[in-house]
Amino acid sequence: MGALSLLDQADAVGRGVALLLLLMSVASWVTLLWKAWTLRGGAGRLARAVALFWQAPDVGEGVARLAGLDPRRHVLPLAQAVQSVPARTLPDTLQALGQPQAPLTRALRDALQAVLRQLQAGQILLATIGATAPFVGLLGTVWGIHGALVSIAGQAGGFTIDKVAGPVGEALIMTAFGLAVALPAVAAYNVFGRIIGHMEAELEGFAHDLLAVFAPEPATAPLPPARPMPVTA
């Protein structure tokens, strides 16, 4: 009843703060549930996918195996990056000026960054809600207390505990709302961050292994012929 009474008596600012907290709560829980569904079993599935890829006889077969085991496309883009690199670079281009393994390095880097962006999606929103929701609730509390004190000041009989306790207590509910919105967001951010950290380490190791196995060897220039040593009499 305190919360409903507060909303009934609140002005536009108080109701705006309450609406903002409601929207933040909805966004937080939608992101939380979506991330939980996306990352469920992700670390274990990723390790199995990497092991299955290395058991394949060639890259094409490895990519085909990953297509069915990696529905979230965490490992598959890295394996496909190996296939996308041309066997030869075009002459007279900037690409031809680099080392032979440079095209594969760029392809793996781009694929890894795309996967990491996918894993990190939603984390900034959770962190922002977790950091700002308590202050939004505090703003609603301060504004509610201000309005309550102004209202009481206009009544006859002056300030008494009975007149102040009710409105101020109702205004403090906004702070509780802010904390209730922030706590799940902060907890989810920390849990998901730990899972994503493990997956990032696994993906970076897989990309490093792909580069070590499939990168072409740099061409070695032939040694110049040995100059004959002068013969002194």
C-alpha positions as CSV (number, residue, x, y, z in Angstrom):
1,M,0.0,0.0,0.0
2,G,2.9,2.4,0.7
3,A,4.2,2.2,-2.9
4,L,0.7,2.7,-4.4
5,S,0.0,5.6,-2.1
6,L,3.4,7.1,-3.0
7,L,2.6,6.9,-6.7
8,D,-0.9,8.4,-6.2
9,Q,0.5,11.3,-4.3
10,A,3.7,11.8,-6.5
11,D,4.1,14.5,-9.0
12,A,5.4,14.2,-12.5
13,V,9.0,13.9,-11.4
14,G,8.2,11.1,-8.9
15,R,6.2,9.2,-11.4
16,G,8.9,9.6,-14.0
17,V,11.5,8.2,-11.6
18,A,9.2,5.2,-10.9
19,L,8.6,4.6,-14.6
20,L,12.4,4.8,-15.3
21,L,13.1,2.2,-12.6
22,L,10.4,0.0,-14.0
23,L,11.9,0.2,-17.5
24,M,15.4,-0.4,-16.1
25,S,14.1,-3.5,-14.3
26,V,12.4,-4.9,-17.4
27,A,15.5,-4.3,-19.5
28,S,17.8,-5.9,-16.9
29,W,15.7,-9.0,-16.6
30,V,15.2,-9.4,-20.3
31,T,19.0,-9.1,-20.8
32,L,19.7,-11.4,-17.9
33,L,17.4,-14.2,-19.2
34,W,18.7,-13.8,-22.8
35,K,22.4,-13.9,-21.7
36,A,21.6,-16.9,-19.4
37,W,20.1,-18.7,-22.4
38,T,22.9,-17.8,-24.7
39,L,25.7,-18.8,-22.4
40,R,24.2,-21.9,-20.9
41,G,26.7,-24.7,-21.2
42,G,28.8,-22.4,-23.4
43,A,32.2,-23.2,-21.9
44,G,31.7,-27.0,-22.0
45,R,30.3,-26.9,-25.5
46,L,33.2,-24.7,-26.7
47,A,35.8,-27.2,-25.3
48,R,34.1,-30.1,-27.0
49,A,33.8,-28.2,-30.3
50,V,37.5,-27.4,-30.2
51,A,38.5,-31.0,-29.5
52,L,36.2,-32.3,-32.2
53,F,37.7,-29.9,-34.7
54,W,41.2,-31.1,-34.1
55,Q,40.1,-34.7,-34.6
56,A,39.0,-34.0,-38.1
57,P,41.2,-35.1,-41.0
58,D,41.1,-31.7,-42.7
59,V,39.8,-28.2,-42.3
60,G,36.7,-28.8,-44.4
61,E,35.6,-31.8,-42.3
62,G,36.4,-29.9,-39.1
63,V,34.1,-27.0,-40.2
64,A,31.4,-29.5,-41.1
65,R,31.6,-31.0,-37.7
66,L,31.4,-27.7,-36.0
67,A,28.3,-26.6,-37.9
68,G,26.2,-29.1,-35.8
69,L,28.0,-28.7,-32.5
70,D,28.4,-24.9,-32.4
71,P,24.9,-23.4,-32.8
72,R,25.9,-20.1,-31.1
73,R,28.8,-19.8,-33.6
74,H,31.5,-19.3,-31.1
75,V,34.2,-21.6,-32.6
76,L,32.9,-21.9,-36.2
77,P,33.9,-18.4,-37.4
78,L,37.5,-19.0,-36.4
79,A,37.6,-22.3,-38.4
80,Q,35.9,-20.7,-41.3
81,A,38.6,-17.9,-41.2
82,V,41.2,-20.5,-42.1
83,Q,39.2,-21.5,-45.2
84,S,38.6,-17.9,-46.3
85,V,42.3,-17.0,-46.6
86,P,43.4,-17.2,-50.2
87,A,46.3,-19.5,-51.0
88,R,48.2,-16.8,-52.8
89,T,48.1,-13.0,-52.5
90,L,47.8,-10.7,-55.4
91,P,51.1,-9.2,-56.5
92,D,51.7,-5.5,-56.4
93,T,49.3,-5.0,-53.5
94,L,49.9,-3.9,-49.9
95,Q,48.8,-7.4,-48.8
96,A,51.7,-8.9,-50.7
97,L,54.2,-6.7,-48.8
98,G,53.6,-8.3,-45.5
99,Q,54.6,-11.7,-44.1
100,P,53.0,-14.8,-45.6
101,Q,51.0,-15.4,-42.4
102,A,49.6,-11.9,-42.3
103,P,46.4,-12.7,-44.2
104,L,45.6,-15.5,-41.8
105,T,46.4,-13.4,-38.8
106,R,44.0,-10.7,-40.0
107,A,41.3,-13.2,-40.7
108,L,41.6,-14.8,-37.3
109,R,41.7,-11.5,-35.6
110,D,38.6,-10.2,-37.3
111,A,36.7,-13.5,-36.5
112,L,37.8,-13.5,-32.9
113,Q,36.8,-9.9,-32.4
114,A,33.3,-10.6,-33.9
115,V,32.8,-13.5,-31.5
116,L,34.0,-11.5,-28.5
117,R,31.6,-8.7,-29.4
118,Q,28.8,-11.3,-29.5
119,L,29.8,-12.7,-26.1
120,Q,30.0,-9.2,-24.5
121,A,26.6,-8.1,-25.8
122,G,24.4,-6.9,-23.0
123,Q,27.2,-6.6,-20.4
124,I,27.4,-2.8,-20.7
125,L,23.7,-2.5,-20.2
126,L,23.8,-4.7,-17.0
127,A,26.7,-2.7,-15.7
128,T,25.0,0.6,-16.4
129,I,21.8,-0.4,-14.7
130,G,23.6,-1.9,-11.7
131,A,25.6,1.3,-11.2
132,T,22.8,3.9,-11.8
133,A,19.6,2.3,-10.5
134,P,20.4,3.0,-6.8
135,F,21.0,6.7,-7.6
136,V,17.8,6.9,-9.6
137,G,16.0,5.5,-6.6
138,L,17.8,7.9,-4.3
139,L,16.7,10.8,-6.5
140,G,13.1,9.6,-6.2
141,T,13.5,9.4,-2.4
142,V,15.0,12.9,-2.1
143,W,12.3,14.4,-4.3
144,G,9.6,12.5,-2.4
145,I,10.9,13.7,1.0
146,H,11.0,17.3,-0.4
147,G,7.5,17.1,-1.5
148,A,6.3,15.6,1.7
149,L,8.0,18.3,3.8
150,V,6.6,21.0,1.7
151,S,3.1,19.5,2.0
152,I,3.4,19.2,5.8
153,A,4.7,22.7,6.2
154,G,1.5,24.0,4.7
155,Q,-0.6,22.2,7.3
156,A,-1.7,23.6,10.6
157,G,-0.1,22.4,13.8
158,G,3.5,22.4,12.6
159,F,5.8,19.4,12.3
160,T,5.2,16.3,14.4
161,I,6.5,12.7,14.2
162,D,3.2,11.4,13.1
163,K,2.9,13.8,10.2
164,V,6.5,13.3,9.0
165,A,7.0,9.5,9.5
166,G,4.4,8.4,7.0
167,P,5.3,10.5,4.0
168,V,9.1,10.1,4.5
169,G,8.8,6.3,5.0
170,E,6.8,6.1,1.7
171,A,9.5,8.2,-0.1
172,L,12.2,5.8,1.1
173,I,10.5,3.0,-0.9
174,M,12.1,4.6,-4.0
175,T,15.5,3.8,-2.7
176,A,14.5,0.2,-2.0
177,F,13.2,0.0,-5.6
178,G,16.5,1.2,-6.9
179,L,18.4,-1.4,-4.9
180,A,16.0,-4.1,-6.0
181,V,16.7,-3.2,-9.7
182,A,20.4,-2.9,-9.2
183,L,21.2,-6.1,-7.3
184,P,20.2,-8.7,-10.0
185,A,22.0,-6.7,-12.7
186,V,25.2,-6.5,-10.7
187,A,25.1,-10.2,-9.8
188,A,24.3,-11.2,-13.4
189,Y,27.1,-9.0,-14.7
190,N,29.7,-10.7,-12.4
191,V,28.5,-14.2,-13.2
192,F,28.4,-13.7,-16.9
193,G,31.7,-11.9,-16.9
194,R,33.4,-14.9,-15.3
195,I,31.9,-17.3,-17.9
196,I,32.8,-15.0,-20.7
197,G,36.3,-14.7,-19.4
198,H,36.8,-18.5,-19.5
199,M,35.4,-18.6,-23.1
200,E,37.6,-15.8,-24.3
201,A,40.7,-17.5,-23.0
202,E,39.6,-20.7,-24.8
203,L,38.9,-18.9,-28.0
204,E,42.2,-17.0,-28.0
205,G,44.1,-20.2,-27.4
206,F,42.2,-21.9,-30.3
207,A,43.0,-18.9,-32.6
208,H,46.7,-19.1,-31.6
209,D,46.8,-22.8,-32.4
210,L,45.1,-22.3,-35.8
211,L,47.7,-19.7,-36.6
212,A,50.6,-21.9,-35.5
213,V,49.3,-24.9,-37.5
214,F,48.0,-23.3,-40.7
215,A,50.2,-20.2,-41.1
216,P,52.5,-20.5,-44.2
217,E,56.2,-20.6,-43.5
218,P,58.0,-17.3,-44.3
219,A,60.1,-17.6,-47.4
220,T,63.8,-17.6,-46.7
221,A,66.0,-15.7,-49.0
222,P,68.9,-17.7,-50.5
223,L,72.2,-17.1,-48.9
224,P,74.6,-15.1,-51.0
225,P,77.6,-17.0,-52.4
226,A,80.6,-16.9,-50.1
227,R,83.3,-14.5,-51.1
228,P,86.7,-16.1,-51.6
229,M,89.2,-15.2,-48.9
230,P,92.2,-13.3,-50.3
231,V,95.3,-15.2,-50.3
232,T,98.3,-13.5,-48.9
233,A,101.8,-14.4,-49.9
